[in-house]
Amino acid sequence: MIDVIVTAALWIIVAALALGVARRSTPLLRESTKEGSVEFLRLVPRMAIGVLGSGFIAAALPQDFVVAWLGSSSGVLGIALAGFAGAMTPGGPVVGFAIAAAALKGGAGAPQVIAYSTAWALYAFPRLLTYEVPILPARVVWLRVIASLPLPFIAAWLAMLLGKP
Amino acid sequence: MQADKPQPARRKRKTFDWPTAVLIAIVVSAAAYVFWRDGAARFFDVIWSDADLFVWMLPNVLAGCLIAALVTILLPRDTVSRWVGRDSGLKGILISAGAGIIVPGGPFTIYPIAAAFLGMGADVAAVVTLITSWTTIGMSRALVWELPFLGFDFVLWRWLAALPLAILAGLIVRAIERYWRAGAKP
């Protein structure tokens, strides 16, 4: 259901933007629509590889193992492990939050869960493969990956400073 | 509009590029492992569910590419470079962080938009800030996916802790770039 809403919202945005461009000039609209479509066609085969890859990595990685890691972890080492697990967690938007929720209920430390979901948000390996690597220049991807390394730790630390909800 | 609109990024159009090669290597080994461990039935199961996901993704990705192409036209180039260009400083990073919070959609919108902005002369640091902001404190993500699983208190707490991250990422990229430029690069 939410998928349909998201898709509909996106196409409404497309329509609004297209209207904005069309009011400026119709050939410009035709030109830019073509440009967008060509870019899309160029991405399709690479995305297919990425989707297939994330599916197989998800299947290769046992989920209980990830939850066990988070559940038993504590301290800075736990945060580091949680961060690593988060970066490696495959699947769509639901899997990371689902594991985070399960780990929280299973007694994992809240800073670890923060580190986990932050690392997952930053890296989520499948998203990196499916979208980021095909679409962005390699240099930008590397810079982002390097700059993001300390962030899960900082988030966990800030979460500890803020205190438990 | 200028005749040479460098649409998304200044990526070289090579037939063979190493990120794709690495990708294929990873996919093949993961697939081989699943086939070896779980057998053919599970193997084809994964392929079918992936195919399903892929087909569902296509209209969103097409929309994302069109949004990026249209935004490129509607946003004047000098506005982009003034707001989030190389010399935009902290202001550029703050604008990008704010934009990341409100940009709707999924990775299918944010990455094409990021690539288009790069092509229009946006700073790499600003683009990294945009992506980081979108993934860590983006509203659509937090409201649609996170809230149902983790509850309001936890989400708010996590959101507050993650608030400075995007700005930090941008500043780190700036520092790395300055280091590079001061170093070996002519």
HADDOCK unambig.tbl for C-alpha pairs under 7 A between the chains (distance, minus, plus):
assign (segid A and resid 6 and name CA) (segid B and resid 105 and name CA) 6.47 0.50 0.50
assign (segid A and resid 7 and name CA) (segid B and resid 60 and name CA) 5.85 0.50 0.50
assign (segid A and resid 10 and name CA) (segid B and resid 63 and name CA) 6.25 0.50 0.50
assign (segid A and resid 10 and name CA) (segid B and resid 105 and name CA) 6.82 0.50 0.50
assign (segid A and resid 11 and name CA) (segid B and resid 63 and name CA) 6.08 0.50 0.50
assign (segid A and resid 14 and name CA) (segid B and resid 63 and name CA) 6.42 0.50 0.50
assign (segid A and resid 14 and name CA) (segid B and resid 66 and name CA) 6.62 0.50 0.50
assign (segid A and resid 14 and name CA) (segid B and resid 67 and name CA) 5.51 0.50 0.50
assign (segid A and resid 17 and name CA) (segid B and resid 70 and name CA) 6.17 0.50 0.50
assign (segid A and resid 18 and name CA) (segid B and resid 70 and name CA) 6.60 0.50 0.50
assign (segid A and resid 21 and name CA) (segid B and resid 70 and name CA) 6.99 0.50 0.50
assign (segid A and resid 21 and name CA) (segid B and resid 74 and name CA) 6.55 0.50 0.50
assign (segid A and resid 32 and name CA) (segid B and resid 69 and name CA) 5.67 0.50 0.50
assign (segid A and resid 32 and name CA) (segid B and resid 70 and name CA) 6.20 0.50 0.50
assign (segid A and resid 33 and name CA) (segid B and resid 66 and name CA) 6.11 0.50 0.50
assign (segid A and resid 33 and name CA) (segid B and resid 69 and name CA) 6.96 0.50 0.50
assign (segid A and resid 35 and name CA) (segid B and resid 69 and name CA) 6.67 0.50 0.50
assign (segid A and resid 36 and name CA) (segid B and resid 65 and name CA) 4.91 0.50 0.50
assign (segid A and resid 36 and name CA) (segid B and resid 66 and name CA) 4.63 0.50 0.50
assign (segid A and resid 36 and name CA) (segid B and resid 69 and name CA) 5.27 0.50 0.50
assign (segid A and resid 37 and name CA) (segid B and resid 62 and name CA) 6.79 0.50 0.50
assign (segid A and resid 37 and name CA) (segid B and resid 65 and name CA) 6.91 0.50 0.50
assign (segid A and resid 37 and name CA) (segid B and resid 66 and name CA) 6.83 0.50 0.50
assign (segid A and resid 39 and name CA) (segid B and resid 65 and name CA) 6.76 0.50 0.50
assign (segid A and resid 40 and name CA) (segid B and resid 62 and name CA) 5.75 0.50 0.50
assign (segid A and resid 40 and name CA) (segid B and resid 65 and name CA) 6.04 0.50 0.50
assign (segid A and resid 48 and name CA) (segid B and resid 54 and name CA) 6.85 0.50 0.50
assign (segid A and resid 49 and name CA) (segid B and resid 24 and name CA) 6.88 0.50 0.50
assign (segid A and resid 51 and name CA) (segid B and resid 50 and name CA) 6.25 0.50 0.50
assign (segid A and resid 51 and name CA) (segid B and resid 54 and name CA) 6.64 0.50 0.50
assign (segid A and resid 52 and name CA) (segid B and resid 27 and name CA) 7.00 0.50 0.50
assign (segid A and resid 52 and name CA) (segid B and resid 47 and name CA) 6.76 0.50 0.50
assign (segid A and resid 52 and name CA) (segid B and resid 50 and name CA) 5.85 0.50 0.50
assign (segid A and resid 53 and name CA) (segid B and resid 27 and name CA) 4.36 0.50 0.50
assign (segid A and resid 55 and name CA) (segid B and resid 46 and name CA) 6.21 0.50 0.50
assign (segid A and resid 55 and name CA) (segid B and resid 50 and name CA) 6.12 0.50 0.50
assign (segid A and resid 56 and name CA) (segid B and resid 27 and name CA) 6.92 0.50 0.50
assign (segid A and resid 56 and name CA) (segid B and resid 30 and name CA) 5.55 0.50 0.50
assign (segid A and resid 56 and name CA) (segid B and resid 31 and name CA) 5.41 0.50 0.50
assign (segid A and resid 56 and name CA) (segid B and resid 34 and name CA) 6.90 0.50 0.50
assign (segid A and resid 56 and name CA) (segid B and resid 46 and name CA) 6.66 0.50 0.50
assign (segid A and resid 57 and name CA) (segid B and resid 30 and name CA) 5.59 0.50 0.50
assign (segid A and resid 59 and name CA) (segid B and resid 34 and name CA) 6.72 0.50 0.50
assign (segid A and resid 60 and name CA) (segid B and resid 30 and name CA) 6.42 0.50 0.50
assign (segid A and resid 60 and name CA) (segid B and resid 33 and name CA) 6.91 0.50 0.50
assign (segid A and resid 60 and name CA) (segid B and resid 34 and name CA) 5.69 0.50 0.50
assign (segid A and resid 93 and name CA) (segid B and resid 145 and name CA) 6.65 0.50 0.50
assign (segid A and resid 94 and name CA) (segid B and resid 145 and name CA) 6.39 0.50 0.50
assign (segid A and resid 97 and name CA) (segid B and resid 146 and name CA) 6.05 0.50 0.50
assign (segid A and resid 97 and name CA) (segid B and resid 149 and name CA) 6.31 0.50 0.50
assign (segid A and resid 98 and name CA) (segid B and resid 149 and name CA) 6.29 0.50 0.50
assign (segid A and resid 101 and name CA) (segid B and resid 149 and name CA) 6.06 0.50 0.50
assign (segid A and resid 101 and name CA) (segid B and resid 150 and name CA) 5.70 0.50 0.50
assign (segid A and resid 114 and name CA) (segid B and resid 158 and name CA) 6.32 0.50 0.50
assign (segid A and resid 118 and name CA) (segid B and resid 136 and name CA) 6.42 0.50 0.50
assign (segid A and resid 121 and name CA) (segid B and resid 135 and name CA) 5.32 0.50 0.50
assign (segid A and resid 121 and name CA) (segid B and resid 136 and name CA) 5.80 0.50 0.50
assign (segid A and resid 122 and name CA) (segid B and resid 132 and name CA) 6.57 0.50 0.50
assign (segid A and resid 122 and name CA) (segid B and resid 135 and name CA) 6.18 0.50 0.50
assign (segid A and resid 122 and name CA) (segid B and resid 136 and name CA) 6.83 0.50 0.50
assign (segid A and resid 129 and name CA) (segid B and resid 23 and name CA) 6.99 0.50 0.50
assign (segid A and resid 131 and name CA) (segid B and resid 107 and name CA) 6.70 0.50 0.50
assign (segid A and resid 131 and name CA) (segid B and resid 111 and name CA) 6.85 0.50 0.50
assign (segid A and resid 132 and name CA) (segid B and resid 111 and name CA) 6.36 0.50 0.50
assign (segid A and resid 133 and name CA) (segid B and resid 19 and name CA) 6.81 0.50 0.50
assign (segid A and resid 135 and name CA) (segid B and resid 111 and name CA) 6.43 0.50 0.50
assign (segid A and resid 135 and name CA) (segid B and resid 112 and name CA) 6.50 0.50 0.50
assign (segid A and resid 135 and name CA) (segid B and resid 115 and name CA) 6.73 0.50 0.50
assign (segid A and resid 136 and name CA) (segid B and resid 115 and name CA) 5.65 0.50 0.50
assign (segid A and resid 137 and name CA) (segid B and resid 11 and name CA) 5.96 0.50 0.50
assign (segid A and resid 140 and name CA) (segid B and resid 124 and name CA) 6.55 0.50 0.50
assign (segid A and resid 143 and name CA) (segid B and resid 173 and name CA) 6.33 0.50 0.50
assign (segid A and resid 144 and name CA) (segid B and resid 128 and name CA) 5.66 0.50 0.50
assign (segid A and resid 147 and name CA) (segid B and resid 169 and name CA) 5.18 0.50 0.50
assign (segid A and resid 147 and name CA) (segid B and resid 172 and name CA) 5.53 0.50 0.50
assign (segid A and resid 147 and name CA) (segid B and resid 173 and name CA) 5.90 0.50 0.50
assign (segid A and resid 148 and name CA) (segid B and resid 169 and name CA) 5.95 0.50 0.50
assign (segid A and resid 151 and name CA) (segid B and resid 165 and name CA) 6.09 0.50 0.50
assign (segid A and resid 155 and name CA) (segid B and resid 161 and name CA) 5.23 0.50 0.50
assign (segid A and resid 155 and name CA) (segid B and resid 162 and name CA) 5.46 0.50 0.50
assign (segid A and resid 158 and name CA) (segid B and resid 161 and name CA) 5.22 0.50 0.50
assign (segid A and resid 159 and name CA) (segid B and resid 158 and name CA) 6.83 0.50 0.50
assign (segid A and resid 159 and name CA) (segid B and resid 161 and name CA) 5.18 0.50 0.50
assign (segid A and resid 165 and name CA) (segid B and resid 153 and name CA) 5.83 0.50 0.50
assign (segid A and resid 165 and name CA) (segid B and resid 154 and name CA) 6.28 0.50 0.50
assign (segid A and resid 165 and name CA) (segid B and resid 157 and name CA) 6.31 0.50 0.50
